Amino acid sequence: MGKRKPTKIEDVQVQVARWMAQAQHDLESARKNFRIKVYDVAIVLCEQSLEKALKALYIAQRQEFAPRSHDVAFLASETNLRPQLDATLLQLQDLYFLLRYPEPEGPLPFALATREDAQKIIKLTALALPMIRTECEDAQKEHSETPKPS
């Protein structure tokens, strides 16, 4: 996993908004894939959505870009959000890799995703995003109220 050097951000609000907008787009794409019964892609997009929202929160809290990590549980820990997220969402990285890459034998990844799994994960992701957005707003307010050194 490549480590990104901590990079201070000039306009944190813009970056948080960009990451949250992409997270919302990924969730909407997950819903569209669910409607056409492409459950594996719906689940993968939920993982992407949650990952991007957590990176937005990291940016809001630390005023720097998030590490280059796809580990939702790690990002949730880094943002102190882990206790608030459903355990299913913390395991999304495992599902992400399971559904993306075929093993030498056995069923193909797309055949492993069920309607029920996708439906549950979309619902949990949809509940998590507004909570993360609120956490981002709170972090930004906190940073804007902190006096800057002169």
Residue pairs with C-beta under 8 A, 6 or more apart in sequence:
1 67
1 68
1 69
1 70
1 71
2 68
3 67
3 68
4 65
4 66
4 67
4 68
6 62
6 64
6 65
7 64
7 65
8 63
8 64
9 15
9 59
9 63
9 64
9 65
12 59
12 60
12 63
12 140
12 143
13 140
15 56
15 59
15 65
16 56
16 57
16 59
16 60
16 136
16 140
19 52
19 53
19 55
19 56
19 59
20 52
20 53
20 56
20 129
20 132
20 133
20 136
22 52
23 48
23 49
23 50
23 51
23 52
23 53
23 56
23 129
23 132
24 49
24 129
26 45
26 46
26 48
26 49
26 52
27 45
27 46
27 49
27 122
27 125
27 126
27 129
29 45
30 41
30 42
30 43
30 45
30 46
30 49
30 118
30 122
30 125
31 42
31 122
33 39
33 41
33 42
33 45
34 42
34 115
34 118
34 119
34 122
37 115
38 110
39 110
39 113
39 114
39 115
39 117
39 118
40 99
40 109
40 110
40 112
40 113
42 113
42 118
42 121
42 122
43 92
43 95
43 96
43 99
43 113
43 117
43 118
43 121
44 95
44 96
44 99
44 100
46 92
46 121
46 122
46 124
46 125
47 70
47 72
47 92
47 93
47 95
47 96
49 125
49 129
50 72
50 89
50 92
50 125
50 128
50 129
51 70
51 72
51 75
53 128
53 129
53 132
53 133
54 66
54 72
54 75
54 76
54 78
54 79
54 81
54 132
55 65
55 66
55 75
56 132
56 136
57 79
57 81
57 132
57 135
57 136
57 139
58 65
58 66
58 67
58 75
58 78
58 79
59 65
59 66
60 135
60 136
60 137
60 139
60 140
60 143
61 79
61 139
63 143
66 75
66 78
67 74
67 78
69 75
70 93
70 96
71 93
72 89
72 90
72 92
72 93
73 82
73 90
73 91
73 93
76 82
76 85
76 89
76 90
79 135
81 132
81 135
82 90
84 131
85 128
86 124
86 127
86 128
88 120
88 121
88 124
89 121
89 124
89 125
89 128
92 121
95 117
95 121
98 109
98 112
99 109
99 110
99 112
99 113
100 109
101 109
102 108
102 109
